[in-house]
Amino acid sequence: MKNWLTSLAVAAAFAAGAAQAQDSVVNTTDINSALIQTDESYTIATVVKVDGIAWFDRMRNGVQQFGADTGLDTYMVGPSSADAAAQVQLVENLIAQGVDAIAIVPFSVEAVEPVLSRARDRGIVVVSHEASNIQNVDFNIEAFDNLAYGAKLMDELAVQMGEEGEYVATVGSLTSKSQNEWIDGAIARQEEAYPNMSLAMDRIETYDDASISYTRLTEAFAANSDISGIVGAPMPTSAGAGRMIAESGLQGQVHFAGTGLPSVAGNYLENGDISYIQFWDPAVAGYAMNMLAVAVLEGRSNEIGAGMDLGLEGYTDLKVAGEDRQHVLFGSGWVGVTAENMDQYDF
């Protein structure tokens, strides 16, 4: 179906809005508008792991801004809890509705592969995020090299722990590929650089839930009082770990480095319960996925690859994962936050 907003008008809209870009959730001052020029009226649905948590609330802002910037129909859905089957059902519903593209952050890559294959068989474009091993997509875009992200978390944790002692690691799910790669990177860095540190037990699954993180970390520490560090892949672990440390009186004795947001972990940073969080902006990631979806819909897949500049912060010089993984792209979009600089981020 045609959209009376022409390709030229899309570019003009970005140019006119550049002066106000600093007031937007996603700064589009330098956006690659040529990549997303269209005179079609596409519907793009973004499917996230779980709706109603701060991380994906922020991603919704980016998805909505993309729709406002382009005039396209963009929206976000997700299950009420981290549930692979529920996420698959949402994708099934979108296939039945006949959306033009699906942008997805899978809870379980293995669970969504078959349904995404069906979506593509129906001519639906699929773009993913946090799923570096996924196959049934047109492109997967990561904010950074996953192993490097995890290695940085370990460097920060090692400083706090004095480079010795036992630590635990959390993931949303053992099938959450990117999160497990962050922990892979953290453990590899520890084994390479910090021989007096060791992983105390198997990875703890938290289902991307702060309360479950709190409960399972409390259980881990009850089982092994020698643990003095936590490296957390899922964003809610920052709050779960902070609460556990605060309530147990372990401030200064147990240390944390992991994914988090100031809006979720800020109180724990300010109070000294935890010292370091790391993140990328999920609003920008949502915007980037939708950009790639439009580019594929417009037949511009051959323009997407190494060296590409989306014009978004952290996505200005994309890399590819390898010769046999040209569909997996990553940027350099993470930031590290402590109590000293958390006031620079309002989400």
C-alpha positions as CSV (number, residue, x, y, z in Angstrom):
1,M,0.0,0.0,0.0
2,K,1.4,3.4,-1.0
3,N,2.2,6.1,1.5
4,W,1.9,9.7,0.3
5,L,5.0,10.5,2.4
6,T,7.5,10.3,-0.5
7,S,11.1,9.4,-0.2
8,L,12.0,13.0,-0.6
9,A,9.7,14.0,2.2
10,V,11.3,11.4,4.5
11,A,14.7,12.9,3.9
12,A,13.3,16.4,4.4
13,A,11.6,15.4,7.6
14,F,14.9,14.3,9.1
15,A,16.6,17.5,7.9
16,A,13.9,19.7,9.4
17,G,14.1,17.8,12.7
18,A,17.9,17.8,13.0
19,A,17.9,21.0,15.1
20,Q,15.6,19.4,17.6
21,A,17.4,16.0,17.6
22,Q,19.0,16.6,20.9
23,D,15.5,16.7,22.5
24,S,14.5,13.4,21.0
25,V,15.1,10.0,22.6
26,V,17.3,9.0,19.6
27,N,19.6,11.6,18.2
28,T,19.0,11.5,14.4
29,T,21.1,14.5,13.5
30,D,23.4,12.4,11.3
31,I,20.9,9.7,10.3
32,N,21.5,7.8,7.1
33,S,18.2,8.9,5.6
34,A,19.1,7.4,2.1
35,L,19.0,3.9,3.6
36,I,15.3,4.3,4.7
37,Q,13.8,6.3,1.9
38,T,10.5,4.8,0.8
39,D,7.2,5.7,-0.6
40,E,5.5,2.6,0.8
41,S,3.5,2.4,4.0
42,Y,5.1,-0.5,5.9
43,T,4.0,-2.1,9.2
44,I,6.9,-3.1,11.4
45,A,6.4,-4.9,14.7
46,T,9.2,-5.2,17.2
47,V,8.9,-8.2,19.5
48,V,10.9,-8.1,22.8
49,K,11.7,-10.7,25.4
50,V,9.4,-9.3,28.1
51,D,7.2,-6.2,28.1
52,G,6.9,-3.8,31.1
53,I,10.5,-3.6,32.3
54,A,12.6,-0.5,32.0
55,W,14.9,-1.8,29.4
56,F,12.2,-2.5,26.9
57,D,10.2,0.5,27.9
58,R,13.2,2.4,26.6
59,M,13.3,0.4,23.4
60,R,9.6,1.2,22.8
61,N,10.6,4.9,22.8
62,G,13.0,4.3,20.0
63,V,10.5,2.2,18.0
64,Q,7.8,4.9,18.4
65,Q,10.2,7.6,17.4
66,F,11.2,5.7,14.2
67,G,7.5,5.6,13.3
68,A,7.1,9.3,14.1
69,D,10.2,10.2,12.1
70,T,9.2,8.2,9.0
71,G,5.4,8.1,9.0
72,L,5.5,4.3,9.1
73,D,3.4,2.0,11.3
74,T,5.8,0.8,14.0
75,Y,5.0,-0.7,17.4
76,M,6.3,-3.0,20.0
77,V,4.9,-6.1,21.7
78,G,6.2,-8.6,24.2
79,P,5.0,-11.3,26.6
80,S,4.2,-10.2,30.2
81,S,7.0,-12.5,31.5
82,A,10.1,-14.0,29.9
83,D,8.5,-17.0,28.2
84,A,9.8,-18.5,25.0
85,A,6.5,-20.1,24.0
86,A,4.6,-16.8,24.6
87,Q,7.0,-15.0,22.4
88,V,6.6,-17.5,19.7
89,Q,2.9,-17.1,19.8
90,L,3.2,-13.4,19.4
91,V,5.2,-13.9,16.2
92,E,2.6,-16.4,15.0
93,N,0.0,-13.7,15.5
94,L,2.0,-11.2,13.5
95,I,2.4,-13.6,10.7
96,A,-1.4,-14.0,10.6
97,Q,-1.8,-10.3,10.6
98,G,0.5,-10.0,7.6
99,V,3.0,-7.4,8.9
100,D,5.7,-6.4,6.5
101,A,8.6,-6.8,8.9
102,I,9.4,-8.2,12.4
103,A,12.2,-6.9,14.6
104,I,12.9,-9.3,17.4
105,V,14.9,-9.6,20.6
106,P,14.6,-13.4,21.2
107,F,14.4,-14.9,24.7
108,S,15.4,-18.2,23.2
109,V,17.0,-18.3,19.7
110,E,16.3,-22.0,19.4
111,A,12.6,-21.5,20.2
112,V,12.0,-18.7,17.6
113,E,14.0,-20.2,14.7
114,P,11.1,-22.2,13.3
115,V,8.5,-19.5,13.5
116,L,10.9,-16.9,12.0
117,S,11.5,-19.3,9.1
118,R,7.8,-19.4,8.5
119,A,7.6,-15.6,8.7
120,R,10.3,-15.3,6.0
121,D,8.5,-17.9,3.9
122,R,5.6,-15.6,3.9
123,G,7.8,-12.7,2.6
124,I,8.1,-11.0,6.0
125,V,11.5,-9.3,6.6
126,V,13.1,-10.3,9.9
127,V,15.8,-8.4,11.8
128,S,17.0,-9.4,15.3
129,H,19.1,-8.1,18.2
130,E,20.9,-10.0,21.0
131,A,20.9,-13.1,18.9
132,S,24.3,-13.5,17.3
133,N,23.9,-17.2,16.4
134,I,20.5,-16.8,14.8
135,Q,19.9,-18.1,11.2
136,N,16.4,-17.3,10.1
137,V,16.7,-13.6,9.8
138,D,17.8,-11.1,7.1
139,F,20.1,-9.4,9.6
140,N,21.0,-9.5,13.2
141,I,22.5,-6.3,14.7
142,E,24.4,-6.2,18.0
143,A,25.5,-3.0,19.8
144,F,29.0,-4.3,20.2
145,D,31.3,-7.3,20.1
146,N,29.8,-9.5,22.7
147,L,33.0,-11.1,24.0
148,A,34.6,-7.7,24.4
149,Y,31.6,-6.5,26.3
150,G,31.9,-9.4,28.8
151,A,35.7,-8.9,29.1
152,K,35.2,-5.3,30.1
153,L,32.7,-6.4,32.8
154,M,35.3,-8.8,34.2
155,D,38.0,-6.1,34.2
156,E,35.7,-3.9,36.3
157,L,34.8,-6.8,38.7
158,A,38.4,-7.8,39.1
159,V,39.4,-4.3,40.2
160,Q,36.7,-4.4,42.8
161,M,37.6,-7.9,44.0
162,G,41.3,-7.1,44.2
163,E,41.8,-9.8,41.4
164,E,41.1,-12.7,43.7
165,G,38.1,-14.7,45.0
166,E,35.1,-16.6,43.7
167,Y,32.3,-15.1,41.6
168,V,29.0,-16.1,40.1
169,A,27.5,-15.2,36.7
170,T,23.9,-14.6,35.8
171,V,22.1,-15.0,32.4
172,G,18.4,-14.5,31.6
173,S,18.3,-18.0,30.1
174,L,20.9,-20.6,29.1
175,T,19.5,-20.1,25.6
176,S,19.9,-16.3,25.5
177,K,22.8,-16.3,23.1
178,S,24.2,-12.8,23.4
179,Q,24.0,-12.8,27.2
180,N,25.8,-16.1,27.3
181,E,28.5,-14.7,25.0
182,W,29.0,-11.8,27.4
183,I,29.6,-14.3,30.2
184,D,31.8,-16.3,27.9
185,G,33.9,-13.2,27.3
186,A,34.0,-12.4,31.0
187,I,35.1,-15.9,32.0
188,A,37.7,-16.0,29.2
189,R,39.1,-12.7,30.4
190,Q,39.2,-14.0,34.0
191,E,41.0,-17.1,33.0
192,E,43.5,-15.2,30.9
193,A,44.2,-12.3,33.2
194,Y,43.1,-13.1,36.8
195,P,44.2,-16.5,37.8
196,N,43.4,-16.0,41.4
197,M,39.7,-15.6,40.6
198,S,37.3,-18.5,39.8
199,L,33.8,-19.1,38.8
200,A,32.0,-20.7,41.8
201,M,29.1,-22.5,40.1
202,D,27.2,-22.9,36.9
203,R,25.5,-19.9,35.4
204,I,22.4,-18.8,37.3
205,E,19.2,-18.3,35.2
206,T,17.2,-15.3,36.2
207,Y,14.6,-15.0,33.4
208,D,15.3,-11.3,33.1
209,D,13.6,-10.7,36.4
210,A,15.0,-8.6,39.3
211,S,13.1,-10.6,42.0
212,I,14.3,-13.9,40.6
213,S,17.8,-12.5,40.5
214,Y,17.5,-11.5,44.1
215,T,16.2,-14.9,45.2
216,R,18.7,-17.0,43.2
217,L,21.7,-14.9,44.3
218,T,20.6,-15.1,47.9
219,E,20.4,-18.9,47.5
220,A,23.8,-19.0,45.9
221,F,25.4,-17.0,48.7
222,A,23.7,-19.1,51.3
223,A,25.2,-22.2,49.7
224,N,28.7,-20.7,49.3
225,S,29.8,-17.9,51.7
226,D,33.2,-17.6,49.8
227,I,31.6,-15.9,46.9
228,S,32.6,-12.2,46.7
229,G,31.7,-11.2,43.1
230,I,28.8,-11.1,40.7
231,V,29.0,-10.6,37.0
232,G,25.5,-10.0,35.6
233,A,24.4,-10.3,32.0
234,P,20.7,-9.4,32.3
235,M,19.8,-5.8,33.1
236,P,17.5,-6.7,36.1
237,T,20.3,-8.5,37.9
238,S,21.8,-5.1,38.7
239,A,18.7,-4.4,40.9
240,G,18.5,-7.9,42.3
241,A,22.2,-7.9,43.2
242,G,22.0,-4.4,44.7
243,R,19.0,-5.4,46.9
244,M,20.7,-8.6,48.0
245,I,23.9,-6.8,48.9
246,A,22.1,-4.0,50.7
247,E,19.7,-6.3,52.7
248,S,22.5,-8.7,53.6
249,G,24.8,-6.0,54.9
250,L,27.5,-7.1,52.4
251,Q,28.4,-3.7,51.0
252,G,32.1,-3.6,50.3
253,Q,32.4,-7.4,50.7
254,V,30.4,-8.5,47.7
255,H,31.0,-6.8,44.4
256,F,29.0,-6.4,41.2
257,A,29.7,-5.5,37.5
258,G,27.0,-6.1,35.0
259,T,24.4,-4.8,32.6
260,G,22.1,-2.2,34.2
261,L,20.3,1.1,33.7
262,P,20.5,4.1,36.0
263,S,16.7,4.2,36.3
264,V,16.8,0.7,37.7
265,A,20.1,0.5,39.6
266,G,20.8,4.2,40.3
267,N,19.8,4.0,44.0
268,Y,22.2,1.0,44.6
269,L,25.0,2.9,42.8
270,E,24.3,6.0,44.8
271,N,24.3,4.1,48.1
272,G,27.5,2.2,47.3
273,D,25.8,-1.2,47.2
274,I,27.1,-1.7,43.7
275,S,29.8,0.2,41.9
276,Y,29.6,-0.4,38.2
277,I,26.9,-1.0,35.5
278,Q,27.4,-1.2,31.7
279,F,24.8,-0.8,29.1
280,W,23.9,0.4,25.6
281,D,20.8,2.4,24.7
282,P,17.9,0.1,23.8
283,A,16.1,3.0,22.2
284,V,18.9,3.3,19.6
285,A,19.0,-0.5,19.2
286,G,15.2,-0.5,18.4
287,Y,15.6,2.4,16.0
288,A,18.5,0.6,14.3
289,M,16.5,-2.7,13.8
290,N,13.7,-0.8,12.2
291,M,16.1,1.0,9.9
292,L,17.5,-2.3,8.7
293,A,14.0,-3.7,8.2
294,V,13.1,-0.8,5.9
295,A,16.3,-1.1,4.0
296,V,15.7,-4.8,3.3
297,L,12.1,-4.1,2.4
298,E,13.3,-1.5,-0.1
299,G,15.8,-4.0,-1.7
300,R,18.9,-2.4,-0.2
301,S,20.4,-5.5,1.5
302,N,23.5,-5.2,-0.7
303,E,24.2,-1.9,1.0
304,I,24.3,-3.4,4.5
305,G,27.6,-4.7,5.7
306,A,31.0,-3.9,7.0
307,G,31.8,-0.2,7.3
308,M,28.2,0.9,7.0
309,D,27.2,4.0,8.9
310,L,23.6,4.2,10.2
311,G,24.1,7.6,11.5
312,L,23.2,6.5,15.0
313,E,25.5,6.8,18.0
314,G,27.5,3.6,18.4
315,Y,26.4,2.3,14.9
316,T,28.6,4.5,12.7
317,D,31.1,1.9,11.5
318,L,29.5,-1.5,11.5
319,K,31.5,-4.7,11.6
320,V,30.5,-8.2,10.5
321,A,31.0,-11.3,12.6
322,G,32.9,-13.2,9.9
323,E,33.0,-14.3,6.3
324,D,30.4,-17.0,7.0
325,R,28.3,-14.7,9.2
326,Q,27.8,-11.6,7.0
327,H,24.3,-11.2,8.3
328,V,25.5,-10.6,11.9
329,L,26.5,-6.9,12.4
330,F,27.8,-5.1,15.4
331,G,28.7,-1.6,16.4
332,S,30.5,-0.1,19.4
333,G,27.7,1.3,21.5
334,W,28.3,0.5,25.2
335,V,29.0,2.9,28.1
336,G,30.2,2.3,31.6
337,V,28.4,4.0,34.5
338,T,29.3,4.6,38.1
339,A,27.8,6.9,40.8
340,E,30.0,9.7,39.5
341,N,28.6,9.8,36.0
342,M,25.1,8.2,36.2
343,D,23.4,11.7,36.2
344,Q,24.4,11.9,32.5
345,Y,21.8,9.3,31.6
346,D,18.1,9.9,32.1
347,F,16.9,6.3,31.6
